[in-house]
C-alpha cells in the first residue's frame, strides 16, 4: 500500500526539492530484509543432507559422501559471514576455497 502523507512539512521533498512520498521515505529508513537462504537453497541443503545420511548408513560410496560434505561446506559461507563479524568474510572465502578443492579432489578420486 502506497500512501502520501507526512507529519512534517519539510520531509515532503528531498534535499534537491523533488517530492518524496511517505512510502519511499519509510522504505529508505527500513530497507527490506533478505533471508540468509532462499527456499530452493534450503531444499537443496535438505536433500544433500538426506543423501549424506543415507550414504553414511548404507556405506555404498564414500565419493558421494565427500561430494555432499563439500556442498554443505560451501553452503556454510553465508552463516560464517553473518556470525563471525569482521572475520566472517575471510572465513567465508576460506570455506569456499576448501569446498571447491574438496569437490575437485573428489572428482579426481572418482576418476581413478
C-alpha positions as CSV (number, residue, x, y, z in Angstrom):
1,X,0.0,0.0,0.0
2,X,1.5,3.3,-1.1
3,X,0.4,6.4,0.9
4,X,1.3,10.1,0.6
5,X,1.1,11.9,3.9
6,X,3.7,13.4,6.1
7,X,3.7,14.7,9.7
8,X,6.5,17.2,8.9
9,X,6.2,19.6,6.0
10,X,10.0,19.7,5.5
11,X,10.1,15.9,4.7
12,X,7.8,16.2,1.7
13,X,10.8,17.0,-0.6
14,X,14.3,15.6,-0.6
15,X,17.5,17.7,-0.5
16,X,17.1,18.6,-4.2
17,X,13.4,19.7,-3.9
18,X,12.0,16.6,-5.5
19,X,8.7,15.5,-4.0
20,X,9.0,12.2,-2.0
21,X,6.1,10.0,-0.9
22,X,5.9,8.8,2.6
23,X,6.3,5.2,1.5
24,X,9.6,6.0,-0.3
25,X,10.8,7.8,2.9
26,X,9.9,4.8,5.1
27,X,11.5,2.3,2.7
28,X,14.7,4.3,2.8
29,X,14.6,4.2,6.7
30,X,13.9,0.5,6.8
31,X,15.4,-1.5,3.9
32,X,13.8,-4.9,3.3
33,X,15.5,-7.8,5.0
34,X,16.7,-10.6,2.8
35,X,16.8,-14.1,4.2
36,X,20.1,-15.9,4.5
37,X,19.0,-18.8,2.4
38,X,16.3,-18.9,-0.3
39,X,13.7,-21.7,-0.1
40,X,15.3,-23.5,-3.1
41,X,18.6,-23.4,-1.3
42,X,17.1,-24.8,1.8
43,X,15.5,-27.6,-0.2
44,X,18.9,-28.4,-1.8
45,X,20.6,-28.5,1.6
46,X,17.9,-30.8,3.0
47,X,18.2,-33.2,0.0
48,X,22.0,-33.3,0.2
49,X,21.9,-33.8,4.0
50,X,19.5,-36.7,3.4
51,X,21.8,-38.2,0.7
52,X,24.7,-37.8,3.1
53,X,22.9,-39.7,5.9
54,X,21.8,-42.4,3.5
55,X,25.4,-42.9,2.2
56,X,26.7,-42.9,5.8
57,X,24.4,-45.7,7.0
58,X,24.3,-47.7,3.7
59,X,28.0,-47.4,3.2
60,X,27.8,-47.6,-0.6
61,X,30.0,-44.9,-1.9
62,X,32.5,-42.7,0.0
63,X,32.8,-40.5,-3.1
64,X,29.2,-39.4,-2.9
65,X,29.7,-38.6,0.8
66,X,32.6,-36.4,0.1
67,X,30.7,-34.5,-2.6
68,X,27.8,-34.0,-0.1
69,X,30.3,-32.7,2.5
70,X,31.9,-30.3,0.0
71,X,28.4,-28.9,-0.9
72,X,27.4,-28.5,2.7
73,X,30.7,-26.8,3.4
74,X,30.1,-24.4,0.5
75,X,26.7,-23.6,1.9
76,X,28.1,-22.6,5.3
77,X,29.6,-19.5,3.8
78,X,26.6,-17.1,4.4
79,X,26.4,-18.3,8.1
80,X,30.1,-17.7,8.6
81,X,29.8,-14.3,7.0
82,X,26.9,-13.4,9.2
83,X,28.0,-14.8,12.6
84,X,31.7,-14.1,12.7
85,X,31.6,-10.3,12.1
86,X,34.8,-8.8,10.8
87,X,36.5,-12.1,10.2
88,X,33.4,-13.6,8.6
89,X,34.4,-12.6,5.0
90,X,37.8,-14.3,5.4
91,X,36.3,-17.4,6.9
92,X,33.7,-17.4,4.1
93,X,36.4,-17.2,1.4
94,X,38.3,-20.0,3.1
95,X,35.2,-22.2,3.2
96,X,34.6,-21.6,-0.4
97,X,38.2,-22.5,-1.4
98,X,38.2,-25.6,0.8
99,X,34.9,-26.8,-0.6
100,X,36.0,-26.3,-4.2
101,X,39.3,-28.0,-3.6
102,X,37.4,-30.9,-1.9
103,X,35.0,-31.2,-4.8
104,X,37.8,-31.3,-7.4
105,X,39.7,-33.8,-5.3
106,X,36.5,-35.9,-5.1
107,X,36.2,-35.8,-8.9
108,X,39.8,-36.9,-9.2
109,X,39.3,-39.7,-6.8
110,X,36.2,-40.8,-8.7
111,X,38.0,-41.0,-11.9
112,X,40.8,-43.2,-10.6
